[in-house]
Amino acid sequence: MIFLKSLPLVGTFLLVSIMAKDHSNFFNNVYDVARLIPFGRVTSYGAIAHYLGSKGSARIVGWAMNASHIMDDVPAHRVVNRAGILTGKHHFGTVNPMQERLEAEGVKVVNDKIQNLNQVYWDPTVELAL
């Protein structure tokens, strides 16, 4: 079941579909892509949205990542904003597990920003092209 809700956005209204509690449809597609991000690599919310044919839906990908923290098989720590900033870090619950997990994979993070983004960036549209 999909519920529709209008949210104010810069003086206009954005129609957003809110997924069912089982995170069906789009959320599951987001999780499938996130599971493919290789160890030591990162991607952005927007890159996942673009790959799924929903360019401009980075915020919804962010919602999916936030909801994925109960799923051990979804590496949400590998999804950052387009500038490499750990914008989702406050959803991990403790002091800084997002940074710790990335650093354990060899990704250098300073002041909540990935330092070698060009080297570790994984674009699903390129990497998963048929």
DAURTA-V144388 format. One record per residue. N is the residue number from 1. PHI is phi in radians with two decimals (NA if undefined). OMEGA is omega in degrees with one decimal (none if undefined). Layout:
n & phi & omega
N & PHI & OMEGA
N & PHI & OMEGA
This chain:
n & phi & omega
1 & NA & 179.1
2 & -2.06 & 177.6
3 & -1.84 & 178.9
4 & -1.92 & -178.3
5 & -2.49 & 175.9
6 & -1.65 & 178.6
7 & -2.12 & 177.2
8 & -1.18 & 179.6
9 & -2.55 & 177.8
10 & 0.84 & 175.6
11 & 1.38 & 177.6
12 & -2.10 & 177.5
13 & -2.11 & 179.2
14 & -1.91 & 177.5
15 & -1.52 & -174.6
16 & -2.10 & 175.2
17 & -1.54 & 178.4
18 & -1.77 & -174.8
19 & -1.30 & 178.1
20 & -1.11 & -175.6
21 & -1.05 & 179.0
22 & -1.46 & 177.8
23 & 1.00 & -176.1
24 & -1.25 & 175.6
25 & 1.01 & -173.8
26 & -1.03 & -179.9
27 & -1.02 & 179.7
28 & -1.12 & 176.4
29 & -1.12 & 176.8
30 & -1.05 & -179.3
31 & -1.10 & 179.2
32 & -1.08 & 178.3
33 & -1.18 & -179.1
34 & -1.03 & 179.2
35 & -1.14 & -178.8
36 & -1.55 & -179.7
37 & -1.16 & -177.5
38 & -1.16 & 173.9
39 & -0.92 & 177.8
40 & 1.41 & 179.5
41 & -2.17 & 177.6
42 & -2.37 & 172.7
43 & -2.43 & -178.4
44 & -1.96 & 176.8
45 & -1.01 & -178.9
46 & -1.13 & 179.4
47 & -1.15 & 177.3
48 & -1.16 & 178.6
49 & -1.04 & 179.6
50 & -1.07 & 179.2
51 & -1.04 & -178.7
52 & -1.45 & 177.5
53 & 1.41 & -179.2
54 & -2.19 & 179.9
55 & -0.93 & -176.7
56 & 1.68 & -179.0
57 & -1.88 & -179.3
58 & -1.01 & -179.4
59 & -1.09 & 179.3
60 & -1.21 & 173.9
61 & -1.07 & 176.7
62 & -1.06 & 177.5
63 & -1.10 & 178.5
64 & -1.09 & 179.5
65 & -1.10 & 178.0
66 & -1.07 & -179.5
67 & -1.32 & -174.8
68 & -1.49 & -173.6
69 & -1.15 & 174.8
70 & -1.58 & -177.9
71 & -1.87 & -176.7
72 & -1.14 & -175.8
73 & -1.59 & 178.0
74 & -1.88 & -177.9
75 & -1.39 & -177.2
76 & -1.06 & 179.9
77 & -1.15 & -179.6
78 & -1.57 & 179.9
79 & -1.98 & -175.6
80 & -2.24 & 176.5
81 & -1.39 & -172.4
82 & -1.12 & 178.5
83 & -1.63 & 179.9
84 & 1.50 & -179.5
85 & -1.54 & -178.6
86 & -1.37 & -175.8
87 & -1.21 & -179.5
88 & -1.60 & -172.3
89 & -1.08 & -178.1
90 & -1.25 & 178.5
91 & -1.55 & -177.1
92 & -1.54 & 171.4
93 & 1.56 & -179.3
94 & -1.94 & -170.3
95 & -0.93 & -178.7
96 & -2.73 & -178.2
97 & -1.18 & 178.6
98 & -1.09 & 178.5
99 & -1.11 & -179.7
100 & -1.06 & 179.5
101 & -1.15 & 178.4
102 & -1.13 & -179.9
103 & -1.14 & 176.4
104 & -1.14 & 177.7
105 & -1.68 & 177.5
106 & 1.60 & 179.1
107 & -1.54 & -178.2
108 & -1.48 & -179.7
109 & -2.20 & 176.3
110 & -2.31 & -179.9
111 & 0.91 & 176.8
112 & 1.14 & 179.9
113 & -2.32 & 177.6
114 & -1.23 & -174.6
115 & -1.45 & -177.2
116 & -1.96 & -173.7
117 & -0.97 & -179.3
118 & -1.05 & -178.6
119 & -1.43 & -174.9
120 & -1.85 & -177.4
121 & -1.23 & -179.9
122 & -2.06 & -178.7
123 & -1.78 & -176.4
124 & -1.09 & 179.0
125 & -1.13 & 177.9
126 & -1.47 & -173.5
127 & -1.21 & -177.7
128 & -1.86 & 179.3
129 & -1.09 & 179.6
130 & -1.51 & none
